[in-house]
Amino acid sequence: MRRILLLYILLSVIGLTTVHAQFDNGRQRVDENGYDQYGNQVDPAMIPDRLDSANVEVQGLPPTLYMWRIKNQLGDRTIIPADTAYHHFQNTNLTDGLTGHYNYLGNMGSPRMSRIFFDRRDPEPTIFMEPFSSFFIRPTEFNFTNSNVPFTNLTYHKAGNKVNGEERFKSYFSVNVNKKLAFGFNIDYLYGRGYYNNQNTSYFNAAFFGSYIGDKYQMQAIYSNNYLKTNENGGITDDRYITAPEEMAEGQREYESTNIPTKLNATTNRNHDFYVFLTQRYNLGFKRDIVQAENDTTPAKQEFVPVTSFIHTIQVERARHGFNSNDQVDKDYYQNTYLDLENPAVRDSTTYIGIKNTIGIALLEGFNKYAKAGLTAFASYKASKYTLMNMNGSPSPDKYNENEIFVGGELSKREGNFLHYHAIGEVGLAGKAIGQFNVKGDIDFNFPLWKDTVSFIARGEVSNKLAPFYMRHYHSKHFLWDNDMDKEFRTRIEGELSIARWRTRLKAGVENIKNYTYFNQQATPEQKSGSLQVLSASLTQDFKVGIFHLDNEVTWQKSSDQTVLPLPDLSLYHNFYMQFKLAKKVLSVQLGADVRYFSKYNAPAYMPAIQNFHLQPTDDQVEIGGYPIVNVYANLHLKRTRFYVMMYHVNQGMGRPNYFLSPHYPINPSVLKFGLSWNFYD
């Protein structure tokens, strides 16, 4: 712990002394209240005008900066809001998400799964990293920064005490060598002691990044190293310690969380994942004079106009997973034992190594009046190596090698104000890629309505994909399978209507899945014969009267087979707060309370030995939901500093106690949380 803190402080000092919305087509629209077209609050001083040139000039007072993310394997960039807004800051460290979409195990950083089906990400190459989406950052989720001055952010979150509390340190530093070249680092350390036995989470990430955005050559690179240690308690032994404590504690109304017995007490999962990501492109083009006013006598300036891009992206990843347990558990807990029968201890392990190269050539949009859209052709090759425990108990591991070759194309129109579209698809040619394909696209229209702008977005995707390797092969002491699975065929259609001035956003979609792949009641992979459908609709509507605000999010969804794909019918989020300024209008204040709620359903259970969620066993069916989680907070913003104080789960003890977000895993009791984020521009 001390070494990590010293490293954290050292890198932060070096950074200081050496010197959850997207933007549309390189441009963002912000209303008079500081909200963008998606309803996100942003700092207008941090909004760039365009992203399609190396010489980006940001409108606003110094310091000026912009951030972006890499959109896909072709290295396309998408501007994101600079991390300066304070709205929802108090929720940024909650494992259940900004608006409470996730089920998780109660402790900060523990494995989680979204209850909103359309929010679920594509699976990781290793299924063991996917439940850690609150901590593990993919290359397409990483923030790059370009700034006229060095930029540093220090963030600290704290809750509880040294016995059962939680802490998180984050440091982000970026500096430009010149207008084109920038580099920096990101550090993230999370430690959740846990309010229930053997529930500790201890994660550390160090990432280094760099970018060069020139007229002809562009490059973005990331090195990310992640260590995750998760203690597993298997859930509490009896839900009545929460739901009916008087039956378990001789009439007491509540039961001390640290005294509640758990199923496991000497079990740990460890993950170590690192990746190197590099995307680069070289542009060919020409220079032309910039159009000047008729009375302008200054020499004509020139701009570089890219015509063709040559693209290369490479990602190298290595992931190791280990599951260790010395617990003596009931034979029905794991149901099966395959390896090392005489030794009660569990020492499961597996390793994945993957290398993926993508090359492409693009004819760019807008280099003349006839080039109304951009067109890209690309090909990718991926080599994957997996090491599993020997299924016969031999010390020598079982090894699997898989290769995939895809070819694809992209068509896009990003310029203009009224119509934009984007389509990208790829099809497998060799190796495990044969028979696989994925095509997706979106189109948006933006048109004026009275004094407002209405945006309509339509999205679609069709894919035929092989299940992840670890759903097809896995060898361990209590779980062992080698499955020959059919490809999963998916069709999805979504529509979205956004009216910025009304703060309204309406989404609806439908997805059909054939050969849906899931973990069944025995926590082993299975495919549903035939098809299932998911319908979903979501409304976000915010209101404002003077200093009073009410933010609302309502999501309805329906699965055609609740046994195979259980989903809550209704999920709600409401946030009521007062927002005003003090101290000569330099101190922004939010005082409010928010509530999360979802209807009852048979939510997926969690199995520590595979570190994933699965269908509840038929002999242990419990419903979760129907319980509101209320947080009261004060959120403040003073110049470059954001600060919050929040009483989490303030309604504990009110009404029927049923505060589970996963079966047999209660959330933390009422606890005071606070956080501080400080931006430096020097």
N, C-alpha and C positions, 0 to 999 in steps of 0.2 A: 504493500500500500504506500509506504513512504517513498520507495523508488519511483513509483508511478507518479506520485504528486510532485516529486522533484523534477522529473522529466517534463511534466505538464507545465510547471512554473517556468522552467528553463526555456522551453520552446516558446512560451507566451511572451517572455521578456525579450527573447531574440526578435520575435515578431514586432514588438513595440519599439524596439530601439534601432533596428536596421533601416529604418528610414525615418397552401397548401393549396396557385392559379396560374395560368399560362398567358402569354401574350399572343396576340393574333397577328401572324405574318410580319413579325418584327415591329409591331406597333401596338400600344395599349390605349384603350379609351377609359378615361377616369372622369366621373361626374364631380359636381361641386362639393359633394360630401366626402370625396376621397375613396370612392368605391369603383372597382373596375367592372367590365361587362359581365363578370362571373359573380359579382357580389363580394369580392375580396377587398379588404381595406389595404391600401398601399400608400406609400409616401410619394407624393408627386415629384419631389425633388430628385427622386431616384429613378425616374422613368426615362429611358433612352428613346430617341426619335426613331431610329432604324437600327437593324442589326445586319444589313446586307453589305456593309462596307467596313473596312479596317479602320477608317478614320471616323469612329463613332463619336458624336458629340452629344452629351447629355444636357437636356434643358433643365436649368435650375441653378441654385447657388452652390458654390463649392462646399464640401467635396462632392464630386460626381462619380458615380459608378453604375455598372449594370451587371447583372448575373444571368447565366443561362445554363441550360442542361442539354445534353446530347440526346437527340430524339430517337435515333435508331442506329443500326449497324453501319449505315452510310455516313454517319457523322453529322447529320443535319442538326442545326441548333434551334432551340426554342428559348426565348427570353422568359425569365420568371421574376416575380417581384423581389426587390432587395429586402433582406431580412431586417426591416426597420419598423414595421407596424406592430402595434401592441394589442390589437384586437385578437382575442383567443389566446394570448400568450400564456395565460394560466393553465391552458389545456395542452400545451405543446409537449409536455412530458408524460401525459397520461397514456398508459399502454392500451387503453380501450379507444384511443383516437380522439381527435378534436371534438367530434360530435358523438362519440360513443358507439361506433359501429362494430367493435370487436369483442368477441368472447376471449377471455384469457384466464390465467390461473390465480389471479389475485395480486401477486407480487409484481413490482415494477420490472419491466423487461422480460417477463415470463412468456412462454409460447402463446400465440394468439391466432385466431381465425375470424375473418370478417363474417358477420351475420348477413350482410348485404351481398348477395351472390354476384351482382354485376361489378362489385368492387374488388373481387378476388383477383390476385395477380396470376400470371402464368407460373407454373411450378419452376423451382430452381433445379439445376442439374442434380443437386443433392437435396432430397426431400427434407433433410434434417435442418437446413438453413431457412426454409420457407417460413416456419412459424415465428421467425425472429425479424419480421418486417419492420418492427418498431425501432430496431437497432441496426440491422444489416442493410447497408446501402448499395444498391446495384449501380453500375456505371451510368445508366440512364436516369438515376435519381440524384446524382452528385452535382453540387453547385460549383460552377466556375465563376470567377470574378475578374472584371477589368475595371480599373479605377485610376484616377489621376493622382491619388495619394495612397500610401499603404493602408489597408483595411484590416482591422482585427476585431473579432467578436469573442468575448468571454461570457460564458453562461454557466450558472450554477443553480441546481435544484436541490432542495432539502426537505425531508419529511421525517417526523418521529425522532427517536433518540438513538444512542449508540448500540442499544440492544436489539431493536427491531425496526429501525428506521431505514431510510433510503437516501442516497446521494447520487448526483450525476454532475460531472464536470465536462464542459465542452469548450474547445478552443478552435477558432478558425482564423487563419491569417492568409492574406493575399497581397502581393506587391507587384507592381509593374516595373520592369526594367526600362521599357519605353512604351509607346502607344500600342505596340503589337505583342510584345512578349511579357507574360506574367507567370508567376509561380507561387506556391504556397503550401500549407499543410493544414490538416484537420485532425484533432484529437478528441476522442469521445471515451470517457470512462464512466461506467455505471456500476453501482453496488447497492443491491437491495437485500437487506438482512432478512426481511420477512417477518410478518406478524404470526405466522404459523410455523410449526417445527420443520426443520430441514427444507427450507424454501429459498435459500440464498441464491441470488443471481450476481455474477461478477463477470463483466464484459469490458473488453478494452479494444479500441480501434485506433490505429494510426494510419493516416493516409497522406500521401504527398501528390501534388498535382501541378501541371504546367500547361500553358497554352501559348500558341503563337498564331495570331490572326492577322495575316498580311493580305495584300491584294492577290498575290499569286500562290503563296504557300500558306496553308493553315494546318494547325496541329493541336490536339488536346490529348493529354496523357494522365493516367491515374495509377498509383500504386497503393493498394489498400490491404491492410493486414488486420484480421479480426480474431480475437480469442474470446471464447464464450464458455463459461463454466456455470452449469445450472444444477443445483441440488434438487432432487425430486422427492416429494413426500407421498405421492400417490393419492392425494386427497385425504380428507378426514374420514375416520372410520364409521361415523354415524352422523347423518345430516341433522339429527335432532339436537346436537350441540348448538346449532344455529337456529333451527326452526322451532324447537320446543325445549329450550334449555332447562325449564323447570322439571322436566322429566329426567334430566341427566345430572342436575346439580342441586338436588334436594331443595327445590322450590326457588332457587335463585332466578332472577329475571334474565341474567346474562352469564355467559361462561367466558372466562379469560381465554383469549385466543391461543396464547402460548401453552396453555394446559390442555388443549384439545388433542387427543391422540390421533396420529396419522398412520396410514398404511405402511409407509416406508420411512426409514430414518437413517439409512446408510447407503444411499443411492445417488449417483451423480452422472450427468451427461456432460461431455466436453466436445466442443467444436473448434477447430482451427481452420480458417479459410483465408487465403490471400489470393488476390488477382492483380494482374498487370493489364491495363487497357490502354491502347493507343489507336487513335484515328487521325488520319492525315489526308490531305488532298492538295493537288497542284492544279492551278487554273491557267488555262491558255485564253488569251483575249487580245484586246486592242485598247488604245487610248483615244478619247475623243474630247473635244472642247465642251466645257460646261456652258450652257446657254446663259448669257448675261443680258442685263437691261440695255436698252438702246443708247442711253446716255452714259453708260459705264465705259470709261476710257482706260481702265486698268488692263494689263495684259491678260489674255484669255487663260483660264485655268483648265487643266485637264483632269479627267477621271479615268480610272481603269475599268473596263467593261469585260467581265469574264464571260467566255463563250462555252468552253469545255472544261470539265473537271475530271481528273484521274484520282480515284479514291482507293485508299487502303485502310483496313481496320484489323487489328489483331487483339485477341484477348487470351491470356494464359491464366488458368485458375487451378488451384490445388486445395482440396478440402479433405480434412481428416475428421472422423467422427468416432467417439468412444463412449460406451455405456458400461459403467462399473457399479456393481451392487454387492453388498455383503448382508443384505436383509434376508431373514428367514420368513418367507411369506407362505400363505395358504396355497396349496397346489392349484387351486382354481384361478389364482390371480393371473398367471400367464397361460394356463391351460395346457401348454405343451413344453417339453424339454427335449432338445435334439442333440446338443453337443456337451461334452465333458460331464457325463452323468454323475460321476462320483464327487465332483467338486461343487459345493453349493454356491460358491462365489460366481459372479458374472463378470466377464471381461470381453465384451463385444467390441469389435473395431472394424472400420472400413476406410478406404481412401479412394478419392477421385482426382484424376488429373485430366484437364481438358485444354486443347489448343484450337482456336478457331481463327481462320483468316478469311477476310472478305475483300474482294477487289471489285471495282466498278468504274464505269465511265459515264459521265453525265453531260447532256446538252442542256445548258442552263436557260432559264426563263428570262425574257426581257432584254436580250442583247440587241434585238431590233424589233420593229413594230409587228413583225410576223411571228415572233417567238412568244406566243401567248401562254405557253406552259413549258415546264421542264420535263425532260425525259432521261431516265437513268436505267442502265443495264448492269447487273452485278452477278457475281458467283461467289459461293462460299464453300470452304472445306473445313470440317471439324473432325479432329481425332480425339477420342476419349478412352481413358484407361481406368478400369475399376478393379480394386483389390478387395476381396471378401474373405471371411474366415472359411477354412476348408470344411466342406460339408461332411467329410468323413472323420473329422477330428484331428487330422494331420496338422503338424506345425506349419507346413508349407501352404501359403494362401491360394485361393482360387482367383484366377485373373481373367478378366474379360476386356476385349478391345472392340470398339465400335468406331466406324467411320461414316461420315455423312457428306454428300456433295449436293448442293442446291444451286439452282440458277433462278434469277428473278428479274423483275423490272419495277420501276416506279414512275408514276405520272403525277405531276403536281402543278398547281397554280396558286401562288402565294401572294402575288402582287395585286393591287387594286383594293377597293373598299367594299364592293358589292358582293362579288362571288369569288369563293376560293374552293379548291378541291384538292384531294390527295388520295392516291391509290398505290398500294404496294403489294406485290405478291411474289411467291417463290414456290418452286416445285422441285422435288427430289429426283436426282439422276442416278445415284449410286450408293452402295452400302445400305445402312439402315434408313437412309432417306428415301429409298424407292417406295413409291406409293404415298408419300407424304406431300402435302401442299398446304399453303396458307395464303389467303387473299383477303385484304381488308382495305377499307377506304372510308373517306368522309367528305362531305360537301357542306358548305355553310353559305347562307344568304344573310346579308345585313342591309336593312332598308329603314328609312326614316318613318316614324309614326308620331305625328304632332311634334312635340319638342324632344322626342326620345328616339333611340335606335333599337330596333328589334332584330335579334339574331336567331336564325333557325339553323340547326345543325342536324344532319342525318349521318349515321354511321352504320356500317355493315361489315361482317366478317364471315368467311367460310373457311373451314380448316379440316384437315384429315391428318391427325398426328398420332404417333406412337406414344404410348404411356412412358413416363420417365423410367430410367433404368432401374431405380430402386423399387419401383412398383412391379417390375418384372423379375428382378433377382435380388435376393437378400439372404444372407446366412448369419445366424446368431444362435445363441444358446436356446432361447425360447421362441424365436421366430425364424422360419426358414421357408423360402419359396423360390421356385424357378418357374415362372408363368409364361405361357405362349399366349399373348393377348392380341385381340383385334385392335385395329386403329380406332381412335375416338373421332367421330365425325360431328362437327359443331357448325351451327348456323345461327348468327346473331344479327338482329336489326334493332337500332336505337334511334330515337328522335329527341331533340332537346330544343326548347323554346326559352329564350332569355330576353327580358325587358329590363334594362339597367335602371331606368328612372323609377320604375315601380318596385325594384329589388325583387323581381320575380324570376324564378327558374323552374321550369317544368321538364321532367325527363320521363320517358317511357321506353320500354324495350321488351323483346321476346327472344328467347334462345331455345333452340331444339338441339338435343344431344343424343346421339346414337352410340351405344357401347360406353356409357358413362362409367368411369373408373373411380373407385372409392375404396376406403378401408371399411370392411364390414364389421359385424358384431364381435367377431373374434380378433379384430385389429389386423386382419390380413387383406391383401388387395383382392378386389373382385370387380367384375364388369356386369352392368345391367344389360340383359338381353332386350333388344328393342330400343325405343326412344323414350325420353322424358322431356318435358317442357318447363320453362321458368318464365313467368310473367312478372314484370316489375314496373312500378310507377313511383316517382318521387317528386315532391313539391317543396321548394325552398321559397319562403315568403317572409320578408323582414318588414317591420313597421317602425315608424319613428314619429313621435309627437313631442316636440320640444326637446328636453333632455332625456326623455324616456324612449327606450328601444326594446323591441321584442323580436328576436330572431327565431324562426320556426323552420323545422325540417321534418317532413312526414314521408315515410317510405312504406309502400305496400308491395308485397311480393307473394307469389304463389308457385309452389312446386307441384307438378302433377303426380309425384310419388314422394310423399313425406317420409316413407320408410327408408328409402335410399338416399334422398336429398332433403333432410329436414331444414325448414326455414321458418322463422317467425313471420306471421302474416303482416304484422305492423311494427314499425320501429319509429320512435319519436325522439326529437331533441328540441328543447325550448330554452331560450336564454333571455331573461328579463334583466335589464340593467339601466342605470342612469349614467349618462356620459356628459361631462362638463369639464371646464378648465378653471384652474386656480392660479394664484401667484402671478398676477399680471398675464394670465393666459399662456404661461410657459409650462405649466404642469397639467397634463391631461389625466383625467380620472374616470375610471369605470367602477361602479359599485353595483353588484348584482348577484343573481343566483341562476344556475342552470339545472336542468333535469334531463335525465336519460331514461327511456322506458321502452320495453319491447314486450310483445304478447308472449304468452307461455307456449313452449314447444319442447320437444325431445331433442335438445341440443346435442351435438357430437360430444362424446367423452374423450378423455386424453389418456394415451398409453405412454408412460415414460420409456419403455424399452425400445420403442420405435420413434419416440419424440414427435408424435403426430396425433391428430384428432381422428376419431373413428366413430362409427355408429354405436350407440349404447347397447350393451348386452341385453338380450331378451329377458333375462331374469333380474335385471337391475335397471328398470326404466324409471327415470325421474324427469319431471318437467322443471325447467327453470324459466324465469321471466315473470312478468306481472308485478315486478317490484321496481318502483322508481328510485333512482340514485340521484340525490340532490347535493350540489356543491354551492357554497356561498363564498364570494371572493371580492377582493379589492384589487384592481389592476391599474397601475400608474405608469406614466411615461413622461420623463423629464429630459428634454433635449436628446442625448444619446443613450439614455439609461431607461430600461424597462424593469419594473418590479411588480411582483404580485404576492398576495397572501390569500390563501384559500383554506377553508375548512371542508375537507373532503368527506363525503358520505355523512353529511350533517344530520340526516334523518334516521340514523341508526337508532333503534329502540322505539321508533314510531310505527305503529301498525304491525302487521304480521312479518316477522323477520324471515326473509327468504332471499338473502343477498348472495346469490350465486351467479357467476358469469360462465361457469363450466360445471357440469355435474360433479358434486362432492368437493368443489374448490370454492370456498367462500371468498369474497373480496375482503379487503382490509377494513377494519372498523374505522370509526371516525378518527381523523388525524389532521393536524395542522400542517399545511404545505406552504412553502414559499420559494420564490425563484428570483434571480437577478440576471439581467443580460445587459452587457455594456459594450457599445461600439466605439472603436477608436479610429480616427482618420488622421493619422500622422505617423 
